[in-house]
């Protein structure tokens, strides 16, 4: 597989140059989505917006994470002429980055280039010290490790992307597309980014963050008294529950129970209770046709208003938005993220069979 910079009819100097850095084990999806968004020769009104250069540590073949080889024509010198540098994710984020690559990234950032990472590409930026003192994100499955390895980075695992000025990071895979469209929207306005989104048949902007996709299993403990209290709570989530009642199941005082619970799980008993109720609501939204009010009652929130408030706090979206994401059957075309269907069709061009 070989990627070449597209031949543009506009002089390269008149275009914003995007350098896409390909490292060994690169995630092919991340690489392709970046080159597709920025490398399209006619993204809007027949006018090219960007000049794309695909580069690596050195010209030649690079083995991607899916086992395919990609031929790259440019080396790290391409970063010196880039207005934006994009680092796609790698299948193994723990793989060390060669020092010449880190130096080239630091040099690009120091001269004012916009630095962007997709998914686990954030680990590359962190190794280059480009995320120190900044807020950033990555795939939720890697966020805890990024925070542990680079304590100087404020890692937010709940969002789709973070725009921290000259340095931008995205969550996993599809969130990289959200970030790329955001960049186009910032550079050229909503009309241009919407045109690209229509051509790709994706929403121009997704509500909520990646918190709705995070798999959060119930915390596990070897403490049998805490296990007993947890089981008791999970069997009656729809009922009014208090910390006092939970403590009685553990044969402990409220103060002692709260201290032990927080030491074991890192959260208070009430916070854990809210999160377990939200998880139950998520399962009901995915697996049933119950109305939101009934789900709120089944999950112990009492009212749809209370459910929406806690759901937004934990998951980062609304119950109906969550159901639409994971079921796609809200029953109304107008409530779809890219509905009505005709709204996603570019009427400026004739329809063709392809």
C-alpha positions as CSV (number, residue, x, y, z in Angstrom):
1,X,0.0,0.0,0.0
2,X,1.4,3.4,-0.9
3,X,0.1,6.9,-0.1
4,X,1.3,9.8,-2.1
5,X,0.5,13.5,-1.6
6,X,-2.2,14.4,-4.0
7,X,-1.4,16.4,-7.1
8,X,-3.1,19.8,-6.6
9,X,-3.7,22.4,-9.3
10,X,-3.1,25.2,-6.7
11,X,0.5,26.1,-5.9
12,X,1.5,24.2,-2.7
13,X,2.7,27.4,-1.0
14,X,-0.9,28.7,-1.1
15,X,-2.2,25.8,0.9
16,X,-2.1,24.9,4.5
17,X,0.3,22.0,4.7
18,X,-0.6,19.0,6.9
19,X,2.1,16.5,7.6
20,X,0.9,13.0,8.7
21,X,3.5,11.2,10.7
22,X,3.5,7.4,10.2
23,X,5.2,5.4,12.9
24,X,5.6,1.6,13.0
25,X,2.4,-0.1,14.2
26,X,0.3,2.8,13.0
27,X,-3.5,2.3,13.1
28,X,-4.5,2.2,9.5
29,X,-8.0,3.6,10.2
30,X,-6.5,6.7,11.9
31,X,-4.1,7.2,9.0
32,X,-6.7,6.9,6.3
33,X,-9.3,9.2,8.0
34,X,-6.8,12.0,8.4
35,X,-5.6,11.8,4.8
36,X,-9.2,11.5,3.6
37,X,-10.5,14.6,5.4
38,X,-7.5,16.8,4.6
39,X,-6.3,15.2,1.4
40,X,-9.5,15.5,-0.6
41,X,-8.8,17.5,-3.7
42,X,-12.3,18.9,-4.0
43,X,-13.8,19.0,-0.5
44,X,-15.9,22.1,-1.1
45,X,-16.9,24.1,-4.2
46,X,-14.1,22.4,-6.2
47,X,-11.4,24.2,-4.1
48,X,-8.6,22.3,-2.3
49,X,-8.1,23.4,1.3
50,X,-5.0,21.5,2.4
51,X,-1.8,20.0,1.0
52,X,-1.1,16.6,2.7
53,X,2.4,15.1,3.1
54,X,2.7,11.6,4.5
55,X,6.0,11.1,6.2
56,X,7.9,8.8,8.5
57,X,11.2,8.7,10.4
58,X,12.8,7.9,7.1
59,X,11.5,7.3,3.6
60,X,10.6,3.7,2.8
61,X,8.3,0.9,3.9
62,X,6.5,1.1,7.3
63,X,4.7,-1.9,8.8
64,X,1.2,-0.9,10.0
65,X,-0.7,-2.4,12.9
66,X,-2.8,-4.5,10.6
67,X,0.2,-6.2,9.1
68,X,0.2,-4.3,5.8
69,X,3.1,-2.3,4.6
70,X,2.8,1.4,3.5
71,X,5.3,3.1,1.3
72,X,6.2,6.6,2.5
73,X,8.2,9.0,0.3
74,X,9.2,11.7,2.9
75,X,11.2,11.7,6.1
76,X,11.2,13.9,9.2
77,X,12.2,16.9,7.1
78,X,8.5,17.2,6.1
79,X,7.6,18.3,9.6
80,X,9.8,21.4,9.1
81,X,7.4,22.7,6.4
82,X,4.1,21.7,8.0
83,X,1.5,24.1,9.3
84,X,-0.2,21.2,11.1
85,X,1.4,17.9,12.2
86,X,-0.9,14.9,12.8
87,X,0.2,11.8,14.7
88,X,-2.2,8.8,14.2
89,X,-2.6,6.2,16.9
90,X,-0.5,3.1,17.2
91,X,-1.7,-0.4,18.1
92,X,0.8,-0.6,20.9
93,X,0.9,2.8,22.6
94,X,3.7,1.7,24.9
95,X,6.2,1.3,22.1
96,X,9.0,3.8,22.6
97,X,9.4,6.6,20.1
98,X,12.9,7.2,18.5
99,X,14.5,10.3,19.8
100,X,14.9,11.9,16.3
101,X,11.1,11.7,15.9
102,X,10.6,13.4,19.3
103,X,13.1,16.1,18.5
104,X,11.4,16.8,15.2
105,X,8.0,17.0,16.9
106,X,9.3,19.4,19.5
107,X,10.9,21.5,16.8
108,X,7.6,21.7,14.9
109,X,5.8,22.7,18.0
110,X,8.4,25.3,19.0
111,X,8.1,27.1,15.7
112,X,4.3,27.3,16.0
113,X,3.0,24.4,14.0
114,X,-0.4,23.0,15.2
115,X,0.2,19.5,16.7
116,X,-2.6,17.0,16.6
117,X,-2.9,13.4,17.8
118,X,-5.5,10.7,17.0
119,X,-6.3,8.1,19.7
120,X,-3.1,6.6,21.1
121,X,-1.0,9.1,19.2
122,X,-1.3,11.2,22.4
123,X,1.4,8.9,23.9
124,X,3.8,10.1,21.2
125,X,3.1,13.7,22.0
126,X,3.4,13.0,25.7
127,X,6.8,11.4,25.1
128,X,7.8,14.5,23.3
129,X,6.7,16.6,26.3
130,X,4.2,18.5,24.2
131,X,1.3,17.7,26.5
132,X,3.0,18.8,29.8
133,X,0.7,21.1,31.6
134,X,-2.1,20.6,29.1
135,X,-5.5,19.0,29.1
136,X,-5.6,16.1,26.7
137,X,-7.5,12.9,25.8
138,X,-7.0,9.5,24.2
139,X,-9.0,6.3,23.9
140,X,-10.7,5.6,27.2
141,X,-9.0,2.2,27.4
142,X,-5.6,3.8,27.4
143,X,-6.5,7.0,29.4
144,X,-5.5,5.7,32.8
145,X,-2.2,4.5,31.6
146,X,-1.5,7.8,29.9
147,X,-2.2,9.7,33.1
148,X,0.0,7.3,35.1
149,X,2.9,7.5,32.8
150,X,2.7,11.2,32.3
151,X,1.5,12.9,35.5
152,X,2.1,16.3,34.0
153,X,-0.8,15.8,31.6
154,X,-4.4,16.5,32.6
155,X,-6.1,13.5,31.0
156,X,-9.8,13.7,30.3
157,X,-11.2,10.3,29.4
158,X,-14.8,11.5,28.9
159,X,-14.5,13.7,25.8
160,X,-14.3,13.0,22.1
161,X,-11.5,15.5,21.6
162,X,-9.6,18.3,23.3
163,X,-8.7,21.6,21.6
164,X,-6.0,23.1,23.8
165,X,-5.0,25.8,21.3
166,X,-1.9,24.7,19.4
167,X,-2.1,21.1,20.6
168,X,-5.2,19.0,19.9
169,X,-5.9,15.4,20.9
170,X,-8.7,13.0,20.2
171,X,-10.2,9.9,21.7
172,X,-10.3,6.6,19.8
173,X,-10.8,6.0,16.1
174,X,-14.1,7.6,15.1
175,X,-13.4,10.5,17.5
176,X,-10.4,11.3,15.3
177,X,-12.9,12.1,12.5
178,X,-14.7,14.4,14.9
179,X,-11.5,16.2,15.6
180,X,-10.5,16.5,12.0
181,X,-13.9,18.0,11.1
182,X,-13.5,20.4,14.1
183,X,-10.2,21.5,12.7
184,X,-11.7,22.1,9.2
185,X,-14.6,24.0,10.9
186,X,-12.1,26.2,12.8
187,X,-10.0,26.8,9.7
188,X,-12.8,27.3,7.1
189,X,-16.1,27.5,8.8
190,X,-19.1,25.2,9.3
191,X,-20.2,25.2,5.6
192,X,-16.9,23.6,4.5
193,X,-16.8,21.1,7.3
194,X,-20.4,20.2,6.8
195,X,-19.8,19.6,3.1
196,X,-17.0,17.2,3.9
197,X,-19.2,15.4,6.5
198,X,-22.0,15.0,4.0
199,X,-19.6,13.5,1.4
200,X,-18.4,11.0,4.1
201,X,-22.0,10.4,5.2
202,X,-21.3,11.2,8.9
203,X,-22.7,13.7,11.3
204,X,-20.9,17.1,11.1
205,X,-20.8,17.1,14.9
206,X,-21.6,14.5,17.5
207,X,-23.2,15.4,20.8
208,X,-21.8,13.9,24.1
209,X,-18.4,12.4,24.7
210,X,-16.7,9.0,24.8
211,X,-17.9,8.5,28.4
212,X,-21.0,6.8,26.9
213,X,-18.8,4.2,25.4
214,X,-16.6,3.4,28.4
215,X,-17.0,-0.1,29.8
216,X,-17.0,0.2,33.5
217,X,-17.4,-3.1,35.3
218,X,-18.4,-3.2,38.9
219,X,-15.4,-2.8,41.2
220,X,-14.2,-6.0,42.8
221,X,-13.2,-6.5,46.4
222,X,-12.1,-9.4,48.5
223,X,-13.7,-7.8,51.6
224,X,-16.7,-10.1,52.2
225,X,-18.6,-7.5,54.2
226,X,-18.3,-5.0,51.5
227,X,-19.3,-7.7,48.9
228,X,-22.4,-8.4,51.0
229,X,-23.3,-4.7,51.1
230,X,-22.8,-4.4,47.4
231,X,-25.0,-7.5,46.6
232,X,-27.7,-6.2,48.9
233,X,-27.7,-2.8,47.1
234,X,-27.7,-4.3,43.6
235,X,-30.7,-6.4,44.4
236,X,-32.9,-3.4,45.3
237,X,-31.6,-0.4,43.2
238,X,-35.2,0.7,42.6
239,X,-35.7,1.3,46.3
240,X,-34.8,4.3,48.4
241,X,-31.3,3.5,49.8
242,X,-29.1,5.3,52.3
243,X,-25.5,4.9,53.4
244,X,-26.8,4.0,56.9
245,X,-28.7,1.0,55.4
246,X,-25.6,0.0,53.4
247,X,-23.4,0.2,56.5
248,X,-25.8,-2.1,58.4
249,X,-25.3,-4.8,55.8
250,X,-21.6,-4.5,56.5
251,X,-22.1,-4.6,60.2
252,X,-20.2,-1.3,60.5
253,X,-20.8,2.3,61.6
254,X,-21.5,4.8,58.8
255,X,-18.2,6.5,59.4
256,X,-16.2,3.2,59.4
257,X,-18.1,1.8,56.4
258,X,-17.6,5.0,54.3
259,X,-13.9,5.1,55.1
260,X,-13.4,1.4,54.2
261,X,-15.5,1.8,51.0
262,X,-13.6,4.8,49.8
263,X,-10.2,3.2,50.5
264,X,-11.3,0.0,48.6
265,X,-13.0,1.6,45.6
266,X,-11.8,5.2,45.4
267,X,-15.3,6.6,45.6
268,X,-17.9,7.3,48.3
269,X,-20.8,4.8,48.8
270,X,-23.3,7.3,47.4
271,X,-21.2,8.0,44.3
272,X,-21.0,4.3,43.7
273,X,-24.7,3.9,44.1
274,X,-25.4,6.6,41.6
275,X,-23.0,5.1,39.0
276,X,-24.6,1.6,39.5
277,X,-28.1,3.1,39.0
278,X,-26.8,4.8,35.8
279,X,-25.4,1.5,34.6
280,X,-28.8,-0.1,35.1
281,X,-30.4,2.7,33.2
282,X,-27.9,2.2,30.4
283,X,-28.8,-1.5,30.1
284,X,-32.5,-0.7,30.1
285,X,-32.1,2.0,27.4
286,X,-30.1,-0.5,25.2
287,X,-32.3,-3.6,25.8
288,X,-35.8,-2.4,26.4
289,X,-38.5,-0.1,25.0
290,X,-39.4,1.3,28.3
291,X,-40.1,5.1,28.4
292,X,-37.5,7.2,30.2
293,X,-39.8,7.9,33.2
294,X,-40.2,4.1,33.8
295,X,-36.5,3.5,33.4
296,X,-35.9,6.3,36.0
297,X,-38.2,4.5,38.4
298,X,-36.6,1.1,37.8
299,X,-33.1,2.5,38.3
300,X,-34.0,4.2,41.5
301,X,-33.9,7.8,40.4
302,X,-37.6,8.4,40.8
303,X,-38.1,10.9,38.0
304,X,-37.0,11.5,34.5
305,X,-35.5,14.8,35.6
306,X,-33.3,13.2,38.2
307,X,-32.2,10.5,35.7
308,X,-31.3,13.0,33.1
309,X,-29.2,15.0,35.6
310,X,-27.2,12.1,36.9
311,X,-27.0,10.4,33.5
312,X,-25.5,13.6,31.9
313,X,-23.0,13.8,34.8
314,X,-21.8,10.2,34.5
315,X,-22.2,9.4,30.8
316,X,-22.0,12.9,29.2
317,X,-25.2,12.7,27.2
318,X,-29.0,12.4,27.6
319,X,-30.8,9.1,28.1
320,X,-32.6,9.6,24.7
321,X,-29.3,10.5,23.1
322,X,-27.7,7.4,24.5
323,X,-30.6,5.2,23.3
324,X,-30.4,6.7,19.9
325,X,-26.6,5.9,19.7
326,X,-26.9,2.3,20.8
327,X,-30.4,1.5,19.4
328,X,-30.9,3.9,16.5
329,X,-34.7,3.3,16.8
330,X,-36.1,6.3,18.5
331,X,-39.1,6.1,16.1
332,X,-38.6,9.6,14.6
333,X,-36.4,10.3,11.7
334,X,-36.2,13.9,12.7
335,X,-34.4,12.9,15.9
336,X,-31.6,11.1,14.1
337,X,-28.1,12.9,14.3
338,X,-28.1,13.2,10.5
339,X,-31.8,13.4,9.9
340,X,-33.9,14.2,8.0
341,X,-32.2,12.0,5.5
342,X,-32.4,14.5,2.7
343,X,-30.3,16.9,4.8
344,X,-27.3,14.8,4.3
345,X,-27.4,14.9,0.5
346,X,-25.4,17.5,-1.3
347,X,-27.9,18.9,-3.8
348,X,-25.2,21.0,-5.5
349,X,-24.1,17.9,-7.5
350,X,-26.2,15.5,-9.5
351,X,-26.8,12.1,-8.0
352,X,-24.9,9.3,-9.6
353,X,-24.8,5.6,-9.3
354,X,-21.6,4.3,-7.8
